[in-house]
Amino acid sequence: MSSYKQLEPFFDEPARLQIRNDFSSKCVLCKEHLKPGEGHCVPLLNAHKTYLKCLKGFYTKLSMPRDARNGLYACQLCAHNWLMGTDDKRGLAAFIPCEPLMVYALHALNLASDVDEASRSQTLDELFYDLANDPDATPERRKAAPFLYCYQLFPVRAKPSTSNLDSPVLSVHPSPLTYIKEGDSVDGSRSGSDDAQPVKGLNTYCIIEHDSNTGTATSKRMSLYRQLVCEDNDAVTTLWRLPMRAPGLFFGYADAAVASKSSNPAFMRLHFKMRFGRGLPVGYRMQGVPSDDKAFA
């Protein structure tokens, strides 16, 4: 890990401007609109350890840590308290692909295990790009497609069982919301929060959309360790849709940052399958990417 002082100049000025533009000058987490100079750029591939996780896990082929595509845009509070890890302090949380996407990735990898080496060595990015390009081909794709580029906050550390401290609470500024029940297929259209309401039943998700031009803006509050919130007698999980960044980067960042992965069984299953369940030869390496020393040179 690095210090805040080292992470702040991680990107050059053109990259910082691109990152700000990619996120429409809003914090990726709390959605506060930030004036020029107020935002902080948070690198996902922030260290050799994270890069090696991505290579060994076949998460992504993005190999340019200083590129704008590697950066998130956040307010100071969210950057320093929630997302950035340093030498002497861990961030509170990391984004991970939501559970419906991880279930789909496991399904796709199981299918690939009986095919050729090229299919078995697909990255997590390639699995989801393929889903985006052909979302209606199978029932599994139709179930997963509404959740493309959706991420859930994953606590970096499990909550101590003896802790009397309140769970950290995040307040999200008014944003367009979409409610989806897992298992429902959609036709690709999105409804804004002016007509989107929780769908009765289990596994309902509230997606905070990146696009600010649709729907009525609604604010939210959520607790890091109690993310299932009751809305109209339904348990609702909050997700963030972030289509401007590669899914594998988030998974690699979480793999490197999270101390206790056992609290999320879906994460553990996909992590194990990506690393060890592909049926590839021992010592097989991802093709066409530089070593970590060259990437960070």
C-alpha positions as CSV (number, residue, x, y, z in Angstrom):
1,M,0.0,0.0,0.0
2,S,0.9,3.7,-0.2
3,S,0.2,6.8,1.7
4,Y,-2.4,9.4,0.8
5,K,0.4,11.7,-0.2
6,Q,1.7,9.1,-2.7
7,L,-1.7,8.2,-4.1
8,E,-2.8,11.8,-4.8
9,P,-0.3,12.3,-7.7
10,F,-0.7,8.8,-9.0
11,F,-2.4,10.1,-12.2
12,D,-1.1,12.9,-14.4
13,E,-3.3,15.9,-15.1
14,P,-4.8,14.7,-18.4
15,A,-5.8,11.4,-16.7
16,R,-7.3,13.2,-13.7
17,L,-9.4,15.4,-16.0
18,Q,-10.6,12.3,-17.9
19,I,-11.5,10.5,-14.7
20,R,-13.4,13.5,-13.5
21,N,-15.3,13.6,-16.9
22,D,-16.0,9.9,-16.8
23,F,-17.8,10.3,-13.5
24,S,-19.6,13.5,-14.5
25,S,-17.8,15.4,-11.7
26,K,-19.7,13.3,-9.1
27,C,-18.3,11.1,-6.3
28,V,-18.5,7.5,-7.3
29,L,-19.8,6.5,-3.9
30,C,-22.0,9.2,-2.3
31,K,-22.8,11.0,-5.6
32,E,-22.0,14.4,-4.3
33,H,-21.3,16.9,-7.2
34,L,-17.8,18.2,-6.9
35,K,-16.3,21.4,-8.0
36,P,-12.9,21.4,-9.9
37,G,-10.1,20.6,-7.5
38,E,-12.4,19.0,-4.9
39,G,-12.3,15.5,-6.2
40,H,-9.8,12.8,-5.5
41,C,-8.7,10.1,-8.0
42,V,-8.6,6.6,-6.5
43,P,-6.5,4.0,-8.4
44,L,-7.8,0.5,-8.4
45,L,-4.5,-1.1,-9.6
46,N,-2.7,0.8,-6.9
47,A,0.2,-1.5,-6.2
48,H,2.2,-4.5,-7.4
49,K,0.2,-6.8,-5.1
50,T,-3.1,-5.8,-6.8
51,Y,-1.7,-6.1,-10.2
52,L,-0.4,-9.6,-9.5
53,K,-3.8,-10.6,-8.1
54,C,-5.3,-9.6,-11.4
55,L,-2.8,-11.6,-13.4
56,K,-3.0,-14.8,-11.3
57,G,-6.8,-14.6,-11.0
58,F,-7.4,-13.8,-14.7
59,Y,-9.5,-10.8,-13.7
60,T,-8.5,-8.2,-16.3
61,K,-5.9,-7.5,-19.0
62,L,-5.8,-3.7,-18.3
63,S,-2.1,-3.3,-17.7
64,M,-1.6,0.5,-17.5
65,P,-2.0,1.6,-13.9
66,R,-1.6,5.3,-14.7
67,D,-4.3,5.2,-17.4
68,A,-7.5,7.0,-16.6
69,R,-9.5,3.8,-17.0
70,N,-7.9,2.6,-13.7
71,G,-9.3,5.5,-11.7
72,L,-12.4,6.3,-9.6
73,Y,-13.5,9.8,-8.7
74,A,-14.5,10.5,-5.1
75,C,-15.0,13.2,-2.5
76,Q,-12.4,13.5,0.2
77,L,-14.5,11.7,2.8
78,C,-15.3,8.7,0.6
79,A,-11.8,8.5,-0.9
80,H,-9.9,8.6,2.4
81,N,-12.4,6.9,4.8
82,W,-14.2,4.4,2.5
83,L,-12.1,3.5,-0.5
84,M,-8.4,4.2,-0.1
85,G,-6.1,1.9,1.8
86,T,-2.7,3.2,3.0
87,D,0.3,1.9,4.9
88,D,-1.3,2.6,8.3
89,K,-5.0,2.4,7.6
90,R,-7.4,0.2,5.5
91,G,-10.3,1.7,3.7
92,L,-13.7,0.6,5.0
93,A,-15.0,-1.1,1.8
94,A,-14.3,-2.2,-1.7
95,F,-16.7,-2.5,-4.7
96,I,-17.2,-6.1,-5.9
97,P,-19.4,-7.4,-8.8
98,C,-22.9,-8.1,-7.3
99,E,-23.9,-11.6,-6.5
100,P,-26.1,-12.2,-9.6
101,L,-23.1,-11.4,-11.8
102,M,-20.8,-13.6,-9.8
103,V,-23.3,-16.5,-10.1
104,Y,-23.4,-15.9,-13.9
105,A,-19.5,-15.8,-14.1
106,L,-19.4,-19.2,-12.3
107,H,-21.9,-20.6,-14.7
108,A,-19.9,-19.3,-17.7
109,L,-16.6,-20.7,-16.3
110,N,-18.2,-24.1,-15.7
111,L,-19.3,-24.2,-19.3
112,A,-15.9,-23.2,-20.5
113,S,-14.2,-25.9,-18.5
114,D,-15.2,-28.5,-21.2
115,V,-14.0,-26.3,-24.1
116,D,-10.6,-25.2,-25.4
117,E,-7.8,-23.5,-23.6
118,A,-8.8,-20.1,-25.0
119,S,-12.2,-20.3,-23.4
120,R,-10.8,-21.5,-20.1
121,S,-8.4,-18.6,-19.9
122,Q,-11.0,-15.9,-20.4
123,T,-10.7,-13.0,-18.0
124,L,-13.6,-11.8,-15.8
125,D,-13.8,-8.8,-18.0
126,E,-14.2,-10.9,-21.2
127,L,-17.0,-13.0,-19.6
128,F,-19.0,-9.8,-18.8
129,Y,-18.2,-8.1,-22.1
130,D,-19.5,-11.3,-23.8
131,L,-22.7,-11.1,-21.7
132,A,-23.2,-7.4,-22.7
133,N,-22.8,-8.2,-26.4
134,D,-25.4,-11.1,-26.3
135,P,-27.6,-10.7,-23.2
136,D,-30.6,-12.7,-24.5
137,A,-29.0,-15.9,-25.7
138,T,-29.8,-18.1,-22.7
139,P,-32.0,-17.9,-19.5
140,E,-28.8,-17.4,-17.4
141,R,-27.8,-14.4,-19.5
142,R,-31.3,-12.9,-19.4
143,K,-31.2,-13.1,-15.6
144,A,-27.8,-11.6,-15.2
145,A,-28.0,-8.9,-17.9
146,P,-30.0,-6.4,-15.8
147,F,-27.1,-6.4,-13.3
148,L,-24.3,-5.6,-15.8
149,Y,-21.7,-3.3,-14.3
150,C,-23.5,-3.3,-10.9
151,Y,-21.3,-3.5,-7.7
152,Q,-22.0,-3.9,-4.0
153,L,-19.9,-2.5,-1.2
154,F,-18.0,-5.3,0.5
155,P,-16.5,-4.5,4.0
156,V,-12.7,-4.8,4.0
157,R,-12.9,-6.3,7.5
158,A,-15.6,-8.4,9.1
159,K,-17.4,-6.5,11.9
160,P,-15.9,-7.6,15.3
161,S,-18.4,-9.7,17.1
162,T,-17.6,-7.9,20.4
163,S,-17.7,-4.4,19.0
164,N,-20.1,-1.9,20.5
165,L,-19.4,0.6,17.8
166,D,-22.2,1.6,15.3
167,S,-21.8,0.4,11.8
168,P,-20.4,3.1,9.5
169,V,-23.3,4.8,7.6
170,L,-23.1,6.2,4.1
171,S,-25.4,8.9,2.9
172,V,-26.0,9.0,-0.9
173,H,-27.0,12.2,-2.5
174,P,-30.2,12.3,-4.6
175,S,-29.6,9.9,-7.5
176,P,-31.8,8.0,-10.1
177,L,-32.7,4.5,-8.8
178,T,-33.8,1.3,-10.5
179,Y,-35.4,-1.6,-8.6
180,I,-34.9,-5.1,-9.9
181,K,-35.9,-8.5,-8.5
182,E,-33.2,-11.2,-9.0
183,G,-34.4,-13.7,-11.6
184,D,-36.6,-11.2,-13.5
185,S,-35.7,-10.6,-17.1
186,V,-35.9,-7.1,-18.5
187,D,-36.1,-5.8,-22.1
188,G,-33.1,-3.5,-21.6
189,S,-35.1,-0.4,-20.7
190,R,-34.6,1.3,-17.3
191,S,-37.2,2.9,-15.2
192,G,-36.4,5.9,-13.1
193,S,-37.3,6.3,-9.4
194,D,-40.4,8.2,-10.3
195,D,-42.1,4.9,-11.1
196,A,-39.6,2.4,-9.9
197,Q,-40.7,0.7,-6.6
198,P,-39.3,-2.3,-4.7
199,V,-40.5,-5.6,-6.3
200,K,-42.1,-7.9,-3.8
201,G,-40.2,-11.1,-3.0
202,L,-36.7,-12.1,-2.1
203,N,-33.5,-10.7,-3.5
204,T,-34.7,-7.3,-4.5
205,Y,-32.0,-4.8,-5.5
206,C,-32.0,-1.0,-5.6
207,I,-29.5,0.1,-8.2
208,I,-28.0,3.6,-8.0
209,E,-27.6,4.5,-11.6
210,H,-24.7,6.4,-13.0
211,D,-26.8,8.2,-15.6
212,S,-28.2,11.3,-13.9
213,N,-30.6,12.2,-16.8
214,T,-33.3,9.7,-16.0
215,G,-35.9,9.4,-13.3
216,T,-36.5,11.4,-10.2
217,A,-33.5,11.9,-7.9
218,T,-33.8,10.1,-4.5
219,S,-31.4,10.0,-1.6
220,K,-30.4,6.9,0.4
221,R,-28.7,5.9,3.6
222,M,-27.1,2.6,4.1
223,S,-25.1,0.8,6.8
224,L,-21.9,-0.9,5.8
225,Y,-22.6,-4.0,7.9
226,R,-26.4,-4.0,7.6
227,Q,-26.8,-3.5,3.9
228,L,-30.2,-5.3,3.6
229,V,-32.7,-2.5,4.2
230,C,-36.4,-3.0,4.6
231,E,-38.5,-1.1,2.1
232,D,-42.3,-1.7,2.1
233,N,-41.7,-5.0,3.9
234,D,-39.1,-6.2,1.4
235,A,-35.4,-6.7,1.9
236,V,-33.5,-4.5,-0.5
237,T,-29.8,-4.5,-1.3
238,T,-28.1,-1.4,-2.7
239,L,-25.9,-1.6,-5.8
240,W,-24.0,1.0,-7.8
241,R,-24.0,0.8,-11.6
242,L,-20.6,1.9,-12.9
243,P,-20.4,1.1,-16.7
244,M,-17.2,3.2,-17.2
245,R,-14.8,0.8,-15.5
246,A,-13.7,-2.8,-16.1
247,P,-15.3,-5.3,-13.7
248,G,-12.1,-7.3,-13.3
249,L,-10.4,-4.2,-11.8
250,F,-12.9,-4.1,-8.9
251,F,-12.5,-7.8,-8.3
252,G,-8.7,-7.6,-8.2
253,Y,-8.8,-4.6,-5.9
254,A,-11.1,-6.4,-3.5
255,D,-9.0,-9.6,-3.7
256,A,-6.0,-7.6,-2.6
257,A,-7.7,-5.3,0.0
258,V,-10.2,-7.5,1.8
259,A,-8.8,-9.2,4.8
260,S,-11.8,-11.6,5.5
261,K,-13.3,-12.9,2.3
262,S,-15.1,-15.7,4.1
263,S,-18.1,-13.4,4.9
264,N,-19.1,-13.5,1.2
265,P,-19.5,-17.1,0.0
266,A,-20.2,-16.0,-3.6
267,F,-17.0,-14.0,-3.7
268,M,-15.1,-17.0,-2.3
269,R,-16.5,-19.4,-4.9
270,L,-15.7,-17.2,-7.8
271,H,-12.3,-16.3,-6.4
272,F,-11.5,-20.0,-6.1
273,K,-12.9,-20.9,-9.6
274,M,-11.0,-18.0,-11.2
275,R,-7.7,-19.0,-9.6
276,F,-7.8,-22.8,-9.4
277,G,-10.8,-24.3,-11.2
278,R,-10.1,-23.6,-14.8
279,G,-8.3,-26.8,-15.7
280,L,-5.3,-24.9,-17.1
281,P,-1.8,-26.3,-17.0
282,V,0.2,-25.7,-13.9
283,G,2.1,-22.4,-14.2
284,Y,-0.1,-21.1,-17.0
285,R,0.2,-17.3,-17.3
286,M,-2.2,-14.8,-18.8
287,Q,-1.0,-13.9,-22.3
288,G,-0.2,-10.5,-23.7
289,V,0.3,-8.5,-20.5
290,P,3.5,-7.1,-19.1
291,S,5.1,-8.1,-15.7
292,D,4.2,-6.0,-12.7
293,D,7.7,-4.3,-12.8
294,K,7.1,-3.2,-16.4
295,A,3.5,-2.1,-15.7
296,F,4.6,0.2,-12.8
297,A,7.8,1.4,-14.4
